[in-house]
Amino acid sequence: MCPSYMVTRDEKHSTRGRAHLLFEMLRGDLVRDRWRSEEVKEALDLCLACKGCKGECPVHVDVATYKAEFLSHYYRRRLRPPAAYGMGLIHWWARLAARAPRLVNALMHGRASAGLLKRLGGIEPRRELPRFALETFRRRFRARARAAGGGDPAAPERPEVLLFVDTFNDFFHPEVAEAAVEVLEAAGWAVRINEDRLCCGRPLYDYGMLDLARRQLRRIVASLSPAIERGVPVVVLEPSCHATFRDELVDMLPRDPDARRLKQLARTLPDLLAERDDLELPRLGGRALLHGHCHRKSVEGIGRERELLERLGLEVEAPATGCCGMAGSFGFERGEKYEVSIACGERVLLPAVRAADPETLIVADGFSCREQIRQQTGRRALHLAQVLALASASSSHAAFCELA
């Protein structure tokens, strides 16, 4: 059921209400302003684009896609709200911030400057802005390669995988991508990364910036074409990026054969590891609370994530958390969206995290999910790659990767 409907109980924020309103808009009888309809915009405004409706609806109604298409028309030749430029263009802002991350972090968290930046960016004052990493993953990966003698640190005779370096695991949480590299190499793969800085464009869809999103997808396909031609698996760590390769990629580039091949080659980390019958995992033990990202749960489920955690010897609890409420940039926006974001999280997820024993691992693969948990509970959630790396470090009594 739609997260915003569950917390507002307003029919216009249900899947049925939104779909019916869109139908009336296209008919033009009751909703006469069509793509400029304020009534339709209001109904779609609290859609978290979680894709839950796509998985639950018998006819796979995808309101998130409808919302993106509507906003694309609604804002044509119009200025968008500040949040669209502040957070929809996060890939480009992050590239600029990486040149002086200490200065940018200081400005984002200074008493006076933080408030000004939030007002300019349409961000809720009660939200904390995520900190940029002092060094990107790409820089760390290349330094590691140089330390290994100038070549790839993995043995060349190993089967190859390409790790898709997304915006959030490059600029904000490089430790997640580092953990994934260590896990993949320990499992016998030679890890490559995309040479170009790429972004799947997921934040752009949330604001209906479809032309720019399409250009981003074309750039991804062109950049990854050598790996696509060789049939190299593409490992995607951020669930929303994987959902883009699964859904939007072929929808927006329907005539591109490489786009269809990339869809087939894209794997989440648990999907790739599940293909290995010979994979032996270390034992970690303990307990874990597993929260699945909406884009993963809505269509594919989180069964493989749970299976991997249980193979580590963990006792896994996976409550029916629904959407975390952050939903990409949704929970960062000021006003009603912030309130809905908190209410969604407080339904199940946040109370479950607070009630968990301090020794229980909180596992969440989504960047926005981990931010919601951190900001509202003070607990630090780990990506599955980090848990696997932690298990290996525990079994070998050696630092497998830095989890700081």
C-alpha positions, -999 to +999 in steps of 0.1 A: +000+000+000+012+035-008+033+049+021+019+084+018-017+070+019-009+049+050+001+080+069-023+106+055-054+083+049-063+107+021-078+089-009-061+113-033-027+100-021-036+064-027-025+045-058-062+042-069-068+079-063-038+090-083-044+066-111-080+077-114-071+114-114-045+108-141-072+090-161-095+120-158-067+143-168-061+124-200-099+123-208-100+161-202-137+162-190-132+169-153-095+179-152-093+205-179-058+219-174-042+186-184-005+187-179-007+220-160-033+207-136-026+219-100-050+192-087-030+164-103+003+179-092-010+181-056-020+144-057+013+133-071+034+156-048+035+132-019+043+101-040+076+088-027+084+071-060+090+039-040+075+017-068+056-003-042+025+001-064+043-016-093+049-047-073+016-048-055-009-038-082-023-067-103-018-046-135+016-031-123+005+005-121+037+025-118+028+059-103+065+068-099+069+067-137+036+086-142+048+113-117+081+118-136+063+121-169+037+145-155+064+167-139+083+167-171+053+183-189+042+205-159+076+223-157+083+226-194+094+262-200+090+269-162+114+273-133+114+243-110+114+245-072+148+250-055+150+214-044+150+202-080+182+221-086+197+215-052+191+178-050+181+167-085+215+178-098+234+162-069+258+144-092+272+177-105+272+194-071+291+164-057+318+166-084+323+202-074+323+195-037+350+168-042+375+195-051+373+209-015+353+185+007+365+199+040+354+235+031+321+223+017+314+202+048+322+231+070+298+253+051+270+227+052+273+223+089+282+258+100+255+275+122+248+303+098+259+289+065+239+257+069+207+275+073+213+296+043+222+267+021+191+248+032+169+278+024+185+281-011+182+244-018+146+239-005+158+216+023+140+211+056+158+230+084+155+200+107+174+177+083+212+173+085+230+175+052+251+144+045+289+149+047+310+144+017+339+119+020+373+135+022+385+112-006+363+096-033+362+059-039+376+063-074+407+081-060+412+053-034+407+026-059+433+041-083+458+046-054+453+010-045+460-001-081+492+021-081+503+005-049+499-029-064+524-021-091+505+002-115+481-024-128+449-039-116+453-052-080+433-084-090+449-112-108+443-109-146+433-145-151+403-142-128+368-137-142+360-100-147+333-079-131+326-042-135+317-023-104+294+005-113+306+035-092+275+055-084+273+091-071+266+082-035+291+054-030+318+075-047+313+109-031+296+101+003+302+065+013+334+052-004+338+026+023+308+008+009+324+004-025+357-005-009+340-033+010+324-045-022+358-047-040+372-067-011+343-091-011+343-096-049+381-101-050+379-126-021+353-145-041+376-148-070+367-119-093+389-093-109+372-060-103+372-031-128+353+002-124+338+025-150+364+049-162+340+078-166+321+095-137+286+083-143+252+087-127+221+067-134+200+099-131+176+086-105+174+120-087+165+135-121+134+113-125+121+124-091+118+160-105+108+151-140+141+161-156+136+134-182+156+149-211+187+152-189+181+117-174+179+102-209+213+118-218+228+103-187+216+069-197+230+072-232+263+082-217+263+052-194+256+028-223+283+044-244+309+044-216+302+007-206+299-005-242+333-024-242+322-043-210+287-049-225+302-064-256+323-088-236+293-098-215+309-086-182+285-086-152+279-051-139+276-050-101+254-022-089+255-014-051+228+013-048+193-004-052+178+027-069+205+026-095+199-011-102+162-003-105+170+023-131+189-003-152+160-027-147+132-003-156+140+032-169+170+022-190+150+002-216+119+024-212+138+055-222+162+039-247+138+013-263+157+009-296+192+006-281+203-031-281+232-023-257+206-009-232+188-042-233+220-061-228+231-039-199+197-046-183+205-083-184+241-078-172+233-056-142+234-074-109+230-065-073+258-079-050+235-105-035+223-115-070+258-120-082+269-140-051+238-162-053+250-174-088+281-190-072+273-225-059+309-229-048+310-197-026+320-203+010+312-176+034+328-170+068+308-172+100+300-140+119+272-149+143+249-125+162+217-108+151+208-085+122+178-063+115+174-062+077+156-033+059+152-036+022+152-006-002+118+000-017+130-003-053+144-038-044+115-050-024+088-038-048+097-061-076+125-086-067+122-089-029+151-093-004+152-130-001+188-133-013+200-106+011+184-125+040+199-158+028+234-144+027+231-130+062+218-163+075+247-181+058+270-158+079+254-173+110+233-143+118+198-145+132+179-122+109+148-101+116+132-085+086+101-066+098+075-053+073+091-019+073+077-006+040+094+026+029+119+042+052+103+076+043+135+093+031+129+080-005+159+097-021+155+135-018+118+133-007+125+133+030+150+162+027+124+186+013+109+212+036+073+212+049+047+185+044+071+161+026+094+161+057+064+154+080+053+125+058+088+112+056+091+110+094+056+095+097+065+068+072+097+059+090+079+059+124+053+033+113+077+003+117+113+009+107+125+035+132+108+020+163+123-014+153+158+001+150+155+018+184+143-014+200+171-034+186+199-045+209+231-023+205+249-054+193+224-061+165+236-052+130+213-028+112+215-037+075+202-014+047+217-011+012+200+022+003+219+054+009+187+073+017+176+044+041+208+046+060+205+084+062+169+082+076+181+056+102+211+076+112+194+109+115+163+097+134+178+070+157+216+077+159+223+041+148+247+034+119+233+010+093+256-011+071+254-021+035+254-058+029+289-055+014+302-041+047+286-069+066+303-095+044+336-077+047+331-075+085+325-113+086+358-119+067+377-096+089+363-113+120+372-147+107+407-138+096+415-114+125+427-089+098+412-056+087+393-064+055+382-029+050+377+003+070+342+006+083+345+042+095 
